[in-house]
Amino acid sequence: MVVEHITDTKQLFKSVQYLLKNAGRAYFLFPVKEAIREGHIGQYFIHWLPKGKLRYTIALIQRRLGISRKEHPDMSAHEYVKMKLDGIDENTHYKSYAAIRKQMSNIFTLHELETDFFLQRLSDKRLGFLSPIFEQPALRKLTNAFFRIYSFAVVKAEHLPTYQVSQTVKIPHHPTLLAWTAPSVKNAFFETHDLIHFLNISRK
């Protein structure tokens, strides 16, 4: 789900909870503020910096070094960086994982799945033989944290039956959100193609 594009994430989570039956599940895959790479431009630390000349210069240098998304080869480095930074400023609202987790934990029972997602990627790359190492409980929290910082958070949120929301709750609008058809939906899935593939094989 494009959590980083939603300003009022608290309202978003309430809306998702409203749509789930008891024991229903929603899966969230999203970048957090402390992630070292900004995925929309494909560069490091850009979203940590305030708007201004320093950020623009660092983004321009990375683009010229080939550190960015492999897109728009017809655009100059200046044009590309300006377009991307304008988009980040206008359309992203990064929050820390701690802040997001606090909002979600008041509504859902949470399960962190970064390690499971990482192991599936290892399997896809024929490195599944390394899985037993990362499945160790002592390493799981460390792997979860590393994956969030390097890439994104992956969270399974289960409906808490005791949580009540108003019948008038509104669903935040965003053009890339999937359509919600009815409040009785058993499972709500808002994720990328990779996460859909992961969920198809997940034992969770």
C-alpha positions in Angstrom: 0.0 0.0 0.0 1.3 3.5 -0.8 1.4 4.5 2.9 4.1 7.1 2.2 1.7 8.9 -0.1 -1.0 9.4 2.5 -1.0 12.4 4.8 -3.5 11.1 7.4 -2.2 7.5 7.9 -4.2 7.1 11.2 -7.4 7.6 9.3 -6.2 5.3 6.6 -5.6 2.4 9.0 -9.1 3.0 10.6 -10.6 2.8 7.1 -8.8 -0.5 6.4 -9.9 -1.9 9.8 -13.5 -0.9 9.0 -13.4 -3.0 5.8 -12.2 -6.2 7.5 -14.2 -8.9 9.2 -13.1 -10.3 12.5 -9.8 -12.1 11.9 -9.5 -10.5 8.5 -6.0 -9.5 7.3 -4.4 -6.7 5.4 -0.8 -6.7 4.1 1.2 -3.5 4.0 4.5 -3.0 2.1 5.9 0.5 2.4 9.1 2.5 2.8 9.8 4.3 6.1 11.6 7.6 6.8 14.7 5.8 8.1 15.2 3.8 4.9 18.5 4.8 3.3 17.2 4.7 -0.3 14.4 6.8 -1.7 12.7 4.4 -4.1 10.9 7.0 -6.3 14.2 8.4 -7.5 16.4 5.4 -6.7 18.9 7.5 -4.7 20.4 7.4 -1.2 19.5 9.7 1.6 17.6 12.2 -0.6 14.5 12.1 1.5 16.5 12.8 4.7 17.6 16.2 3.4 15.6 19.4 3.5 14.5 21.0 0.2 17.2 23.2 -1.2 20.4 23.5 -3.2 22.4 20.9 -1.2 19.8 18.2 -1.8 19.5 19.1 -5.5 23.3 19.0 -5.9 23.6 15.6 -4.2 20.7 14.2 -6.3 22.3 15.6 -9.5 25.7 14.0 -8.7 24.1 10.6 -8.0 22.2 10.8 -11.3 25.4 11.6 -13.2 27.1 8.6 -11.5 24.3 6.3 -12.6 22.7 6.1 -9.1 19.0 6.5 -9.8 16.2 4.7 -11.4 16.9 3.5 -15.0 14.3 5.6 -16.7 13.9 8.7 -18.9 17.2 8.5 -20.7 16.0 11.2 -23.0 16.0 13.8 -20.2 19.0 15.7 -19.0 20.2 15.1 -15.5 18.9 18.5 -14.4 15.5 17.9 -15.8 15.2 14.4 -14.3 16.3 15.5 -10.8 14.0 18.5 -10.8 11.0 16.4 -11.9 11.7 13.7 -9.3 12.4 16.0 -6.4 9.3 18.0 -7.2 7.3 14.8 -7.1 8.8 13.7 -3.8 8.0 17.0 -2.3 4.4 17.1 -3.5 3.4 13.4 -3.1 5.3 11.8 -0.2 4.9 12.1 3.5 7.5 9.8 5.1 7.0 8.7 8.7 9.3 6.6 11.0 8.5 3.0 11.4 8.0 3.6 15.1 5.3 6.2 14.4 3.5 4.0 11.8 3.7 0.9 14.1 2.2 2.9 17.0 -0.8 4.0 14.9 -1.3 0.5 13.6 -0.9 -1.4 16.9 -3.9 0.6 18.3 -6.1 -1.0 15.7 -4.5 -4.3 14.5 -2.5 -7.2 15.8 0.8 -6.9 13.8 3.2 -9.4 12.4 6.5 -8.2 10.9 7.2 -10.2 7.7 10.4 -8.5 6.4 12.4 -11.7 7.0 9.9 -13.9 5.2 9.9 -11.5 2.2 13.7 -11.5 2.2 13.8 -15.3 2.3 11.4 -15.5 -0.6 13.7 -13.3 -2.6 16.6 -15.5 -1.7 14.6 -18.5 -3.0 13.8 -16.7 -6.2 17.5 -16.1 -6.8 18.3 -19.8 -6.0 19.9 -18.9 -2.7 17.2 -20.7 -0.6 19.9 -22.8 1.0 20.8 -19.7 3.1 17.3 -19.6 4.6 18.0 -21.6 7.8 20.5 -19.0 8.8 18.0 -16.1 8.7 15.2 -18.2 10.2 16.9 -18.3 13.5 14.9 -16.4 16.2 18.1 -14.5 17.3 18.6 -13.1 13.8 15.0 -12.5 12.8 14.6 -9.1 14.5 17.9 -8.0 13.2 17.0 -9.1 9.6 13.6 -7.4 9.9 15.3 -4.1 11.0 18.0 -4.3 8.3 15.4 -5.0 5.5 13.3 -2.0 6.7 16.3 0.3 6.6 17.7 -1.0 3.3 14.3 -1.4 1.5 10.8 -1.3 3.1 8.6 -2.6 5.8 6.4 -5.6 5.3 3.6 -6.0 7.8 0.6 -8.3 8.2 -2.2 -6.6 10.1 -5.0 -8.6 11.6 -8.4 -7.2 12.6 -8.9 -6.6 16.4 -12.5 -7.5 17.1 -12.7 -5.2 20.1 -11.8 -2.0 18.1 -14.8 0.0 17.0 -14.9 2.7 14.3 -17.6 5.1 13.2 -19.9 4.0 10.4 -19.1 7.4 8.7 -15.4 6.7 8.4 -14.1 7.9 5.1 -11.5 6.2 2.9 -8.6 8.5 2.0 -8.5 9.0 -1.8 -5.4 8.3 -3.8 -5.4 7.5 -7.6 -3.2 4.4 -7.1 -5.1 2.7 -4.4 -6.9 -0.4 -5.3 -10.7 -0.2 -5.2 -12.5 -1.4 -2.1 -15.8 -3.2 -2.9 -17.5 -3.8 0.4 -16.9 -3.5 4.1 -17.4 -7.3 4.6 -14.3 -8.2 2.6 -12.4 -11.0 4.4 -8.9 -10.0 3.3 -7.7 -6.7 1.9 -4.6 -6.8 -0.2 -2.8 -3.5 -1.0 0.7 -4.4 -2.3 3.1 -4.5 -5.2 3.5 -7.4 -7.6 6.4 -8.7 -5.5 4.2 -8.9 -2.4 1.4 -10.6 -4.3 3.9 -13.3 -5.3 5.1 -13.6 -1.8 1.6 -14.0 -0.4 0.8 -16.7 -2.9 3.6 -18.9 -1.4 3.7 -17.6 2.2 3.0 -20.2 4.9 1.7 -17.4 7.2 
